[in-house]
């Protein structure tokens, strides 16, 4: 697609599967390095191994509802990269059952703002 992202670094939360993993893969195909996180360490390891075939990937198990966990993740990312792009899996809201939407909104919006705050 050539979006002019070659050489940028992207942080993608919830990226061990589904929409988040697809976003990370698309960014890698555009020439970005990516830092990804997931609550599930096993799924994260599989995703990092798969995505690493396309480019530079850093992964760390992180629960984005835990502010300290997000801070540790961003601190670790900043030791590896200078970050250009933050992405959370907000599109998942469209597919979520109404009973899950509030938690997803909280997780995604708070995580995005925390990532920005902790990266400064």
C-alpha positions, 0 to 999 in steps of 0.5 A: 500500500505504501503509506510512507511508514517505512522506518517508523516504530509502532506500538500495537496493544492486544496484538497476539491475535485477531485485529491487533495482530493483523494491524501489526502485520500490516505495519510490518509490511509497510516497513515499520518495526512493531512492539506488541503486547497481550495478556496471554504470554503463550499467544504472544510468543507465537505471534512474535515468532510469526510476525518476526518473519516480516520484520523487527518485533518486540513483545511483552506480556501486558494486561492493558487494564493494569496501569503499572503493567502498561508503564513497564511495557512502554518503558521496555519498548522505549529501551528498544525503540523511538516510537512513532505510532500507537495503536489499540484494537478499538475496531473490536468494539464493533464486533463486541457484545453490548455487555463487553463494550464498556470494558473494551472502551475503558481498556482501549482508550485508557491504554492509548492515553497511558501509552502516550503519557508514559512515552513522554 
